[in-house]
Amino acid sequence: MTRTELTYLKWLTIILPFLFLVGVHILLHSALVNFHDPPGIYLVTLVVALGVGLFSFVIFGMVTRLESHIVDQNRLLSTTNQIASASAANLELEKLLDVTLERVLEVTGAAAGIIYVVDPELESIAATCHSGLTQELATKIQAQKLEERVTDDQSLAAGHVQKINLFKDDDVADMARRDGFQSGVAVLLDSTELANAVLGVAMKEEEPEINSDLLSAIGSHLGLAVRNAVLFRRANQRNQELTALLAVGRAAISSLDLAELLDKALETIIEVTSAEEAEVWLRSDKDELVLEQQQGIASEAFREITRFKWGEGLPGLAARKGSTVLVHDLKDDPRFLRQQVKELGFKSFCALPLRHRSEVVGVLAVASKDRASLSSEAERKLLEGIGERLAVAIENSRLHEQVLDQAVLEERERIARELHDGLAQVLGYINTQTMATKKLVASKKLKEAQDQLNSMEEATREVYADVREAIMGLGSSLSSRGDFVANLKQYLLDYSDLTGVTVDLEISNGDRTFKLPASTELQLMRIIQEALSNVRKHAQATRASVVFEPPDETLTVRIEDNGRGFAPDRLTRTGWPHFGLRSMSERADAVGGNLDVASAPDEGTKVTVRLPLRRQAGLQ
C-alpha cells in the first residue's frame, strides 16, 4: 500500500460517516415516508445497516490490503536480512547462493528455484545452485540464450533488475513441462562489470501467484551481495596466485637442484589452477624436447612419449612457435600424439614456451579433463608468471652445473699436481732406493742394504698414511654440499683418530651454519685438510686448533699447532713446506682470498686464510 492509498483511507474514515449521517438526517425529515409507522422504522433500520456494512467493507478491505503489504514487507526484510547476514558471515559465493535460494523458495512458495552467476569476462558460469530441478534442466536453463541478458552496450546500475521468462527457449520449456512445471519467472540482476546473476523460480500451477515485485526486491539486494562475494573470491584468487609465484620464486633462489625446483613448481600449479596434470619439457643439445618432470593423476599415460622433436606434438609446436598453444578438444586434435591421455578423457591442454631472454629453454604444459578449464585469462597469466621464473631457474641451474664441471676440472688438476709433488716423488724415491738396494745385495753389502730397506719402510708408512688421509679428506670434500660445519667436525674427529693429534674447533658467536658457495666450501675444506696434513707429517705436534673469527666483510680462519715450527726465510724449492704452501695459496686465490703463514722454530705454526664475504653468500 502506497502513501497515497493511506491518505485516501484516512479521509474515507472521516468523510463517509459524515455523509452517512447527513443522508439519514435528510431521510428522517423527508415528507415522503412516515417514520413512525413500522415500514418507516424498517426502512431507516435497513439504510443504517447498509451504510454501516458498506463502510465496514471498504475500511476492512483497505486494512486487509495494508496487512498484506506489511506481511510482504516483513518477508522481504526478513529475506534481505538473511542475505545480508549470510554475506557478512561468509563471503563464499556458493554459500551465499544456497542461503538465498532456500529463503526465496520459502517466501514465494515456489516448487523449485535456481540462482546462477555469470562471469561476463569469460562468458561462463562462475557459480550456481538449484533446488527442485533436475541437473539436466538446470544446465539447460543456464545455457539458454536470454535476449534480455545484459550486454556490453546495455549496462545496468548495481542492484537494478530485469524480469525475464525462466523457460524462454522452447526446448527448455518442453523439458520443464515434462518435469511438471507449468511456468517460471526470473529476474536478471547486475552487479556492475564483475558478474551478472539470474534468480528464478518455477511453479507447478498453471498460473502461479508469484509476487514478482518481492522477487525483484530480493534480486536487488542479492546483486549487491553477489558483488561483494565476487570481490572476495577474486581477492582470494589473487592471493593464491601471488602465493604460488612467491613459492616458485623461493624455490628458485633457495635451491639449485633442478628436480626439487620443478617438483615444487608443478605441485603449486596443480594446487592453485584447474590443471590436473603438469609437466616440464627441457630442450636438449640436439634440439629435442625431453620430459624432465611430471606430476598429476595419470603419470604413466603422460610418459607414453618422453621425447619430441622440435615442432612435434603440442609441446614441440609451442617451442617452435615461441607462443602458447591451447586446445580444448584433445580427442579430435591430431597434433596431440599421446593416445593414452586421450583415452583417459583429457580434453584441455595448454603448452607455454619457457623463454630465457630470446631463447626457448623448455616448455611448461598442463592438462585437464574439463573442457572449460584453462580458459581463464588469470590462469594463463599465472602460468606465464610461473614459466618466467622457471626459465630463469633452469638457466641458472645449467650455469651452476657448468661452474661445477669447471671446478671439478680445476680440482683434478690440483690433485694431480699434489700427487706429483707428494706421492709421485716418494714413489720415485722408493724406486731409486730399490735399485740401489739390489746393487748392495749383489755386492754382499747386507748392512747397507738393510739400512736402505729400513728407509724405504719408513717412506712406505708415510705414503700409506698420506693415502689414507687423502681418501678421508676427499670424502669430506665431496660431502660438503651439506652442512659445512658438521662435515668439518666429522673430519676433525677422523683426523684425531688417525693421527693421535687432538684438534679443537672454535667458532666465534656460537655454532653457526656456514652458507657459502659450493666451490668456496670445497677450497676452504681442502686448505684446512692440507694444513692439518702438514701438522701430521712435519710439526710433531700434540694439539692443533681450527678457529673461525667473527665475520664482517671477511671470513678469517686460522689453523694453529703447538709443533716444532720452521723458519719461513729458509724455505726450500722442494719438500715441505714449499709444496704445501703453494697448494694452499692457489686454493685461496681461486676463490678471491689470500693465505698467510706465520712460524718460528719451536713455536708452532699458524696458517691464516681470509675469504671476502662480499663475493660470497656469508654466514647464517
C-alpha positions as CSV (number, residue, x, y, z in Angstrom):
1,M,0.0,0.0,0.0
2,T,1.3,3.4,-1.1
3,R,1.4,6.6,0.9
4,T,-1.4,8.0,-1.4
5,E,-3.6,5.0,-0.5
6,L,-3.1,5.6,3.2
7,T,-4.2,9.2,2.7
8,Y,-7.3,8.0,1.0
9,L,-8.1,5.7,3.9
10,K,-7.7,8.4,6.4
11,W,-10.1,10.8,4.6
12,L,-12.6,8.0,3.9
13,T,-12.8,7.3,7.6
14,I,-13.7,10.9,8.2
15,I,-16.0,11.7,5.2
16,L,-18.1,8.5,4.9
17,P,-19.6,8.6,8.4
18,F,-20.3,12.3,8.0
19,L,-22.1,11.8,4.6
20,F,-24.0,8.9,6.0
21,L,-25.3,10.9,9.0
22,V,-26.3,13.7,6.6
23,G,-28.2,11.3,4.4
24,V,-30.1,9.8,7.4
25,H,-31.0,13.2,8.6
26,I,-32.4,14.2,5.2
27,L,-34.3,10.9,5.1
28,L,-35.8,11.4,8.6
29,H,-37.1,14.9,7.7
30,S,-38.5,13.8,4.3
31,A,-42.3,14.1,3.8
32,L,-42.3,11.0,1.6
33,V,-42.1,8.5,4.4
34,N,-43.8,8.2,7.8
35,F,-41.1,7.0,10.1
36,H,-43.5,6.4,12.9
37,D,-45.1,3.5,11.1
38,P,-43.4,0.1,11.1
39,P,-42.5,0.3,7.4
40,G,-40.7,3.6,8.0
41,I,-38.9,2.2,11.0
42,Y,-37.8,-0.8,8.9
43,L,-36.6,1.4,6.1
44,V,-34.5,3.5,8.4
45,T,-33.0,0.4,10.0
46,L,-32.2,-1.1,6.6
47,V,-30.5,2.1,5.5
48,V,-28.4,2.3,8.6
49,A,-27.4,-1.4,8.3
50,L,-26.4,-1.0,4.7
51,G,-24.4,2.1,5.4
52,V,-22.6,0.5,8.3
53,G,-21.9,-2.6,6.2
54,L,-20.6,-0.7,3.2
55,F,-18.4,1.4,5.4
56,S,-17.0,-1.7,7.2
57,F,-16.5,-3.4,3.8
58,V,-14.5,-0.5,2.4
59,I,-12.4,0.1,5.6
60,F,-11.7,-3.6,6.2
61,G,-10.8,-4.1,2.6
62,M,-8.2,-1.4,2.7
63,V,-7.0,-2.7,6.1
64,T,-6.6,-6.2,4.6
65,R,-4.5,-4.8,1.8
66,L,-2.4,-2.9,4.3
67,E,-1.9,-6.0,6.3
68,S,-0.9,-8.0,3.2
69,H,1.5,-5.2,2.3
70,I,3.1,-5.2,5.7
71,V,3.4,-9.0,5.7
72,D,5.1,-8.8,2.3
73,Q,7.4,-6.1,3.6
74,N,8.3,-8.2,6.6
75,R,9.0,-11.2,4.5
76,L,11.2,-9.1,2.2
77,L,13.0,-7.5,5.2
78,S,13.5,-11.0,6.7
79,T,14.8,-12.4,3.4
80,T,17.1,-9.5,2.7
81,N,18.3,-9.6,6.3
82,Q,19.2,-13.2,5.9
83,I,21.0,-12.4,2.7
84,A,22.9,-9.7,4.4
85,S,23.7,-11.9,7.3
86,A,25.0,-14.7,5.0
87,S,27.0,-12.2,3.1
88,A,28.6,-10.8,6.3
89,A,29.1,-14.1,8.0
90,N,30.5,-15.9,4.9
91,L,31.7,-14.2,1.7
92,E,31.9,-17.5,-0.2
93,L,29.7,-17.2,-3.2
94,E,28.3,-20.7,-3.2
95,K,27.2,-20.4,0.5
96,L,25.6,-17.1,-0.2
97,L,23.6,-18.6,-3.1
98,D,22.5,-21.6,-1.1
99,V,21.1,-19.4,1.8
100,T,19.4,-17.0,-0.6
101,L,17.7,-19.7,-2.7
102,E,16.4,-21.5,0.4
103,R,14.8,-18.3,1.7
104,V,13.4,-17.4,-1.7
105,L,11.6,-20.7,-2.1
106,E,10.2,-20.3,1.5
107,V,8.7,-16.8,0.9
108,T,7.4,-17.4,-2.6
109,G,6.1,-20.9,-2.1
110,A,7.7,-21.9,-5.4
111,A,8.3,-25.6,-6.1
112,A,11.8,-25.1,-7.5
113,G,14.4,-22.4,-8.0
114,I,17.8,-21.6,-9.4
115,I,20.4,-19.0,-9.0
116,Y,23.5,-18.7,-11.2
117,V,26.2,-16.2,-11.6
118,V,27.7,-15.4,-15.0
119,D,31.3,-14.1,-15.4
120,P,31.0,-11.5,-18.2
121,E,34.7,-11.6,-18.9
122,L,34.8,-15.4,-19.5
123,E,31.1,-15.7,-20.6
124,S,30.8,-18.7,-18.4
125,I,29.0,-19.8,-15.2
126,A,31.0,-18.7,-12.1
127,A,28.8,-20.3,-9.5
128,T,25.4,-21.9,-9.4
129,C,22.9,-23.6,-7.1
130,H,19.4,-25.1,-7.7
131,S,16.7,-26.9,-5.7
132,G,13.8,-28.9,-7.0
133,L,15.2,-29.1,-10.6
134,T,16.9,-32.0,-12.3
135,Q,20.6,-31.4,-13.1
136,E,19.8,-31.6,-16.9
137,L,17.1,-29.0,-16.7
138,A,19.2,-26.7,-14.5
139,T,22.1,-27.0,-17.0
140,K,19.8,-26.1,-19.9
141,I,18.3,-23.1,-18.1
142,Q,21.9,-21.8,-17.6
143,A,22.8,-22.4,-21.2
144,Q,19.8,-20.9,-22.9
145,K,20.2,-17.6,-24.7
146,L,18.4,-14.9,-22.8
147,E,17.7,-11.9,-25.1
148,E,17.2,-9.7,-22.2
149,R,20.6,-10.5,-20.8
150,V,22.8,-7.5,-20.1
151,T,25.2,-6.8,-22.9
152,D,28.2,-4.5,-23.1
153,D,26.2,-1.7,-24.5
154,Q,23.3,-2.1,-22.1
155,S,24.9,-1.7,-18.7
156,L,22.7,-1.6,-15.6
157,A,23.3,0.2,-12.4
158,A,24.3,-2.0,-9.5
159,G,21.3,-3.7,-8.0
160,H,19.0,-3.0,-10.9
161,V,16.9,-6.0,-12.0
162,Q,15.0,-7.1,-15.2
163,K,12.2,-9.6,-15.2
164,I,12.6,-12.4,-17.7
165,N,11.0,-15.7,-18.7
166,L,12.8,-18.6,-16.9
167,F,11.7,-21.0,-19.7
168,K,12.2,-18.8,-22.7
169,D,13.7,-21.3,-25.1
170,D,11.2,-23.9,-26.5
171,D,13.3,-26.9,-25.7
172,V,13.8,-25.7,-22.1
173,A,10.0,-25.1,-21.8
174,D,9.3,-28.6,-23.1
175,M,11.6,-30.2,-20.6
176,A,10.2,-28.1,-17.8
177,R,6.6,-29.3,-18.7
178,R,7.8,-32.9,-18.8
179,D,9.1,-32.4,-15.2
180,G,5.7,-31.0,-14.2
181,F,6.5,-27.3,-14.2
182,Q,3.9,-25.0,-15.9
183,S,5.6,-21.7,-15.7
184,G,8.6,-19.9,-14.3
185,V,9.7,-16.3,-13.8
186,A,13.2,-14.9,-13.1
187,V,14.9,-11.6,-12.5
188,L,18.2,-10.7,-14.1
189,L,20.3,-8.6,-11.7
190,D,23.6,-6.9,-12.5
191,S,26.4,-6.3,-10.0
192,T,28.4,-4.0,-12.3
193,E,31.1,-5.3,-14.5
194,L,32.2,-8.0,-12.0
195,A,29.4,-10.5,-12.6
196,N,25.7,-10.9,-13.6
197,A,23.3,-13.2,-11.7
198,V,19.9,-14.8,-12.5
199,L,17.4,-15.6,-9.8
200,G,14.5,-17.7,-11.0
201,V,11.6,-19.8,-9.5
202,A,9.3,-22.4,-11.1
203,M,5.7,-23.3,-10.2
204,K,3.7,-26.4,-10.9
205,E,0.3,-24.5,-11.1
206,E,-0.9,-23.1,-14.4
207,E,-0.8,-19.5,-13.3
208,P,1.4,-19.1,-10.3
209,E,0.8,-16.3,-7.9
210,I,4.3,-15.2,-7.5
211,N,4.9,-11.8,-6.2
212,S,7.3,-10.6,-8.9
213,D,7.9,-7.3,-7.0
214,L,9.0,-9.3,-4.0
215,L,11.3,-11.4,-6.3
216,S,12.7,-8.2,-7.8
217,A,13.3,-6.6,-4.4
218,I,15.2,-9.8,-3.3
219,G,17.2,-9.7,-6.5
220,S,18.2,-6.1,-6.0
221,H,19.7,-6.9,-2.6
222,L,21.2,-10.2,-3.9
223,G,23.0,-8.2,-6.7
224,L,25.0,-6.2,-4.1
225,A,25.8,-9.3,-2.1
226,V,27.0,-11.1,-5.2
227,R,29.2,-8.2,-6.0
228,N,30.9,-8.4,-2.6
229,A,31.2,-12.2,-2.8
230,V,32.8,-12.0,-6.2
231,L,35.2,-9.3,-5.0
232,F,36.1,-11.6,-2.1
233,R,36.6,-14.6,-4.4
234,R,38.8,-12.6,-6.8
235,A,40.9,-11.3,-3.8
236,N,41.4,-14.9,-2.6
237,Q,42.3,-16.0,-6.1
238,R,44.8,-13.1,-6.5
239,N,46.2,-14.0,-3.1
240,Q,46.6,-17.6,-4.2
241,E,48.3,-16.5,-7.4
242,L,50.8,-14.3,-5.5
243,T,51.4,-17.1,-3.0
244,A,52.1,-19.5,-5.9
245,L,54.5,-17.1,-7.6
246,L,56.3,-16.5,-4.2
247,A,56.6,-20.2,-3.6
248,V,58.1,-20.9,-7.0
249,G,60.4,-17.8,-6.7
250,R,61.6,-19.0,-3.2
251,A,62.3,-22.5,-4.6
252,A,64.2,-20.9,-7.5
253,I,66.5,-18.9,-5.2
254,S,66.9,-21.4,-2.3
255,S,67.9,-24.4,-4.3
256,L,69.9,-25.1,-7.5
257,D,68.6,-28.7,-7.5
258,L,66.5,-28.6,-10.7
259,A,64.4,-31.7,-9.8
260,E,63.5,-30.2,-6.4
261,L,62.6,-26.9,-8.1
262,L,60.4,-28.4,-10.8
263,D,58.6,-30.6,-8.3
264,K,57.7,-27.6,-6.2
265,A,56.6,-25.6,-9.2
266,L,54.4,-28.4,-10.7
267,E,52.8,-29.1,-7.3
268,T,52.0,-25.4,-6.9
269,I,50.4,-25.3,-10.4
270,I,48.1,-28.2,-9.7
271,E,47.1,-26.8,-6.4
272,V,46.1,-23.3,-7.5
273,T,44.9,-23.8,-11.1
274,S,42.3,-26.0,-12.7
275,A,45.0,-28.3,-14.1
276,E,45.0,-31.9,-13.2
277,E,48.4,-32.7,-14.8
278,A,51.5,-30.6,-15.2
279,E,54.8,-31.3,-16.9
280,V,58.1,-29.6,-17.9
281,W,60.0,-30.4,-21.1
282,L,63.6,-29.2,-21.4
283,R,65.5,-28.5,-24.6
284,S,68.4,-30.9,-25.3
285,D,71.6,-30.2,-27.2
286,K,70.0,-32.0,-30.2
287,D,67.1,-29.5,-30.4
288,E,64.8,-32.1,-28.9
289,L,62.3,-31.7,-26.0
290,V,62.9,-34.2,-23.2
291,L,60.3,-34.8,-20.5
292,E,62.2,-33.7,-17.3
293,Q,59.4,-33.7,-14.7
294,Q,55.7,-34.6,-14.5
295,Q,53.1,-34.6,-11.8
296,G,49.4,-35.5,-11.7
297,I,46.8,-38.2,-11.7
298,A,47.9,-40.1,-14.9
299,S,51.7,-40.2,-14.8
300,E,52.0,-43.4,-16.9
301,A,49.8,-42.1,-19.7
302,F,51.7,-38.8,-19.9
303,R,55.0,-40.6,-20.0
304,E,53.9,-42.6,-23.1
305,I,56.2,-40.3,-25.1
306,T,59.2,-38.7,-23.3
307,R,60.9,-37.1,-26.3
308,F,59.6,-34.8,-29.0
309,K,61.4,-33.4,-32.0
310,W,61.4,-29.6,-32.4
311,G,57.9,-28.8,-33.7
312,E,56.5,-32.3,-32.9
313,G,53.4,-32.7,-30.8
314,L,51.8,-29.8,-28.9
315,P,54.9,-29.2,-26.7
316,G,57.2,-29.2,-29.7
317,L,54.8,-26.9,-31.6
318,A,54.8,-24.4,-28.7
319,A,58.6,-24.5,-28.6
320,R,58.9,-23.9,-32.3
321,K,56.3,-21.1,-32.5
322,G,57.5,-19.5,-29.3
323,S,53.9,-18.8,-28.2
324,T,51.2,-20.5,-26.1
325,V,49.3,-23.4,-27.7
326,L,45.8,-24.0,-26.1
327,V,43.5,-26.9,-27.1
328,H,40.1,-27.8,-25.6
329,D,39.3,-30.9,-27.7
330,L,42.4,-33.2,-27.5
331,K,40.5,-36.2,-28.8
332,D,40.0,-34.7,-32.2
333,D,43.3,-32.9,-32.4
334,P,45.8,-34.9,-34.5
335,R,48.7,-32.8,-33.2
336,F,48.4,-34.4,-29.7
337,L,50.3,-37.7,-30.0
338,R,49.9,-39.4,-26.7
339,Q,46.9,-41.7,-27.3
340,Q,46.6,-43.0,-23.7
341,V,46.0,-39.4,-22.5
342,K,43.1,-39.1,-24.9
343,E,41.7,-42.4,-23.8
344,L,41.6,-41.2,-20.2
345,G,39.3,-38.4,-21.2
346,F,41.6,-35.4,-21.0
347,K,40.2,-32.6,-23.1
348,S,42.1,-29.3,-22.3
349,F,45.8,-28.9,-22.9
350,C,48.0,-25.8,-22.7
351,A,51.6,-25.6,-23.6
352,L,53.7,-22.5,-22.8
353,P,57.2,-21.9,-24.0
354,L,59.8,-21.2,-21.3
355,R,62.0,-18.3,-22.5
356,H,65.2,-17.1,-21.2
357,R,65.9,-13.8,-22.9
358,S,65.2,-14.7,-26.6
359,E,65.9,-18.4,-26.3
360,V,63.4,-21.2,-25.7
361,V,64.8,-23.4,-23.0
362,G,61.8,-25.7,-22.5
363,V,58.0,-26.0,-22.3
364,L,55.6,-25.9,-19.4
365,A,52.4,-27.9,-20.2
366,V,49.2,-28.5,-18.2
367,A,46.1,-30.6,-18.9
368,S,42.6,-31.1,-17.5
369,K,39.6,-33.4,-18.2
370,D,37.3,-30.4,-18.1
371,R,36.7,-28.8,-21.5
372,A,36.2,-25.4,-19.8
373,S,39.4,-25.5,-17.8
374,L,42.4,-23.3,-18.6
375,S,40.2,-20.7,-20.3
376,S,40.7,-18.1,-17.7
377,E,42.9,-15.2,-18.6
378,A,44.0,-15.0,-15.0
379,E,45.1,-18.7,-15.1
380,R,47.1,-18.2,-18.2
381,K,48.8,-15.1,-16.8
382,L,49.6,-17.1,-13.6
383,L,51.1,-19.9,-15.7
384,E,53.1,-17.4,-17.7
385,G,54.4,-15.9,-14.5
386,I,55.5,-19.3,-13.1
387,G,57.0,-20.1,-16.5
388,E,59.2,-16.9,-16.5
389,R,60.6,-17.9,-13.1
390,L,61.1,-21.5,-14.2
391,A,63.0,-20.4,-17.3
392,V,65.4,-18.3,-15.2
393,A,65.9,-21.1,-12.7
394,I,66.5,-23.6,-15.4
395,E,69.2,-21.5,-17.0
396,N,70.7,-20.8,-13.5
397,S,70.8,-24.5,-12.8
398,R,72.6,-25.2,-16.1
399,L,75.1,-22.4,-15.5
400,H,75.7,-23.8,-12.0
401,E,76.4,-27.3,-13.5
402,Q,78.9,-25.7,-15.9
403,V,80.6,-23.9,-13.0
404,L,80.7,-27.2,-11.0
405,D,82.1,-29.0,-14.0
406,Q,84.8,-26.4,-14.4
407,A,85.5,-26.6,-10.6
408,V,85.9,-30.4,-10.9
409,L,88.4,-30.0,-13.7
410,E,90.4,-27.5,-11.7
411,E,90.3,-29.7,-8.7
412,R,91.5,-32.6,-10.7
413,E,94.4,-30.5,-11.9
414,R,95.3,-29.5,-8.3
415,I,95.1,-33.1,-7.1
416,A,97.3,-34.2,-9.9
417,R,99.9,-31.6,-9.0
418,E,99.7,-32.6,-5.3
419,L,100.1,-36.3,-6.2
420,H,103.1,-35.4,-8.4
421,D,104.7,-33.2,-5.7
422,G,104.0,-35.7,-2.9
423,L,103.1,-39.2,-3.6
424,A,104.9,-39.4,-7.0
425,Q,108.1,-38.1,-5.6
426,V,108.0,-40.6,-2.7
427,L,107.3,-43.5,-5.0
428,G,110.2,-42.3,-7.2
429,Y,112.4,-42.2,-4.2
430,I,111.4,-45.8,-3.3
431,N,112.0,-46.9,-6.8
432,T,115.5,-45.4,-6.8
433,Q,116.3,-46.9,-3.3
434,T,115.0,-50.3,-4.5
435,M,117.6,-50.3,-7.4
436,A,120.3,-49.2,-5.0
437,T,119.4,-52.0,-2.6
438,K,119.6,-54.6,-5.4
439,K,123.1,-53.5,-6.1
440,L,124.1,-53.6,-2.4
441,V,122.7,-57.1,-2.1
442,A,124.5,-58.2,-5.3
443,S,127.7,-56.7,-3.8
444,K,127.2,-58.6,-0.5
445,K,126.8,-55.2,1.4
446,L,124.0,-56.5,3.5
447,K,124.3,-53.9,6.3
448,E,124.0,-51.0,3.9
449,A,121.1,-52.9,2.1
450,Q,119.3,-53.3,5.5
451,D,119.6,-49.6,6.1
452,Q,118.1,-48.8,2.7
453,L,115.2,-51.2,3.4
454,N,114.5,-49.6,6.7
455,S,114.5,-46.2,5.0
456,M,112.1,-47.5,2.3
457,E,109.9,-49.0,5.0
458,E,109.6,-45.6,6.7
459,A,108.8,-43.9,3.4
460,T,106.2,-46.6,2.7
461,R,104.5,-46.0,6.0
462,E,104.4,-42.2,5.2
463,V,102.9,-42.9,1.8
464,Y,100.3,-45.2,3.4
465,A,99.3,-42.5,5.9
466,D,99.2,-39.9,3.1
467,V,96.9,-42.0,1.0
468,R,94.6,-42.8,3.9
469,E,94.5,-39.1,4.8
470,A,93.9,-38.1,1.2
471,I,91.0,-40.6,0.9
472,M,89.5,-39.3,4.2
473,G,89.9,-35.7,3.0
474,L,88.4,-36.3,-0.4
475,G,85.4,-38.0,1.3
476,S,84.8,-34.9,3.4
477,S,85.2,-32.6,0.5
478,L,82.7,-34.5,-1.6
479,S,80.0,-34.3,1.1
480,S,80.5,-30.5,1.6
481,R,77.1,-29.9,-0.2
482,G,75.6,-30.5,3.2
483,D,76.3,-28.6,6.4
484,F,79.8,-27.4,6.2
485,V,80.4,-27.2,10.0
486,A,79.0,-30.7,10.5
487,N,81.3,-32.1,7.8
488,L,84.3,-30.3,9.2
489,K,83.6,-31.7,12.7
490,Q,83.4,-35.2,11.4
491,Y,86.7,-34.8,9.5
492,L,88.5,-33.5,12.6
493,L,87.2,-36.5,14.6
494,D,88.5,-38.9,11.9
495,Y,91.8,-37.0,11.7
496,S,92.3,-37.2,15.5
497,D,91.6,-41.0,15.4
498,L,94.1,-41.4,12.5
499,T,97.0,-39.3,13.8
500,G,96.5,-39.1,17.6
501,V,96.7,-35.3,17.4
502,T,93.8,-33.5,19.3
503,V,92.1,-30.8,17.2
504,D,89.9,-28.1,18.7
505,L,87.2,-26.4,16.6
506,E,86.3,-22.8,17.7
507,I,83.6,-20.8,16.0
508,S,83.0,-17.3,17.4
509,N,79.5,-16.3,18.4
510,G,78.4,-19.9,18.8
511,D,78.0,-22.8,16.5
512,R,76.6,-21.3,13.3
513,T,75.8,-22.8,9.9
514,F,78.0,-21.7,7.0
515,K,76.2,-20.8,3.8
516,L,79.0,-20.4,1.2
517,P,79.1,-21.2,-2.5
518,A,79.9,-24.9,-3.1
519,S,83.3,-24.0,-4.7
520,T,84.3,-21.9,-1.8
521,E,83.3,-24.5,0.8
522,L,85.4,-27.1,-1.2
523,Q,88.5,-24.9,-1.3
524,L,88.3,-23.9,2.4
525,M,87.9,-27.6,3.4
526,R,90.9,-28.6,1.3
527,I,93.0,-25.8,2.8
528,I,92.2,-26.9,6.3
529,Q,93.0,-30.5,5.4
530,E,96.3,-29.6,3.8
531,A,97.3,-27.5,6.8
532,L,96.5,-30.4,9.2
533,S,98.2,-32.9,6.9
534,N,101.4,-30.9,7.3
535,V,100.9,-30.8,11.0
536,R,100.9,-34.7,11.0
537,K,103.9,-35.0,8.7
538,H,106.2,-32.3,9.9
539,A,105.2,-30.4,13.0
540,Q,105.5,-33.3,15.6
541,A,102.6,-31.5,17.4
542,T,100.3,-33.0,20.1
543,R,97.5,-30.4,19.7
544,A,96.0,-28.2,17.0
545,S,93.1,-25.9,16.6
546,V,90.8,-24.5,13.8
547,V,89.4,-21.1,14.7
548,F,86.7,-19.2,12.8
549,E,86.9,-15.5,13.7
550,P,83.7,-13.3,13.8
551,P,82.9,-12.4,10.1
552,D,82.4,-8.8,8.9
553,E,83.4,-8.3,5.3
554,T,85.9,-11.1,5.5
555,L,85.7,-14.7,6.8
556,T,89.0,-15.4,8.6
557,V,90.0,-19.0,9.5
558,R,93.2,-19.9,11.5
559,I,94.8,-23.3,11.7
560,E,97.4,-23.4,14.6
561,D,99.5,-26.1,16.2
562,N,102.0,-26.5,19.1
563,G,104.6,-28.3,17.0
564,R,108.3,-27.5,16.2
565,G,107.6,-24.9,13.6
566,F,110.1,-23.7,11.0
567,A,112.0,-20.7,9.7
568,P,110.0,-19.1,6.8
569,D,113.1,-17.4,5.5
570,R,114.7,-20.8,4.9
571,L,112.1,-22.3,2.6
572,T,113.5,-24.7,0.0
573,R,112.2,-25.1,-3.5
574,T,111.4,-28.8,-2.8
575,G,109.8,-30.6,0.1
576,W,107.8,-29.1,3.0
577,P,106.7,-26.5,3.4
578,H,107.2,-25.4,-0.2
579,F,104.6,-27.7,-1.9
580,G,102.0,-27.4,0.8
581,L,102.2,-23.6,0.9
582,R,101.9,-23.4,-2.9
583,S,98.8,-25.7,-3.0
584,M,97.0,-23.8,-0.2
585,S,97.8,-20.4,-1.7
586,E,96.5,-21.5,-5.1
587,R,93.2,-22.7,-3.5
588,A,92.8,-19.4,-1.6
589,D,93.5,-17.3,-4.7
590,A,90.9,-19.4,-6.7
591,V,88.0,-18.0,-4.5
592,G,89.4,-14.5,-4.2
593,G,91.1,-14.9,-0.8
594,N,94.7,-14.9,0.5
595,L,96.8,-17.1,2.7
596,D,99.4,-16.1,5.3
597,V,101.8,-18.5,7.2
598,A,103.5,-17.5,10.4
599,S,106.0,-19.8,12.1
600,A,109.2,-19.9,14.1
601,P,111.4,-22.8,15.3
602,D,109.9,-24.5,18.4
603,E,107.0,-22.0,18.4
604,G,104.5,-23.9,16.2
605,T,102.8,-22.7,13.0
606,K,99.8,-20.6,12.2
607,V,98.1,-20.7,8.8
608,T,95.6,-17.9,8.2
609,V,93.1,-17.9,5.3
610,R,90.9,-14.9,4.5
611,L,87.9,-15.0,2.2
612,P,86.0,-11.8,1.1
613,L,82.3,-12.3,2.1
614,R,81.2,-9.6,-0.3
615,R,81.8,-12.1,-3.0
616,Q,80.3,-14.9,-1.0
617,A,76.9,-15.7,0.5
618,G,78.2,-15.1,4.0
619,L,77.2,-16.8,7.2
620,Q,73.7,-17.6,8.5
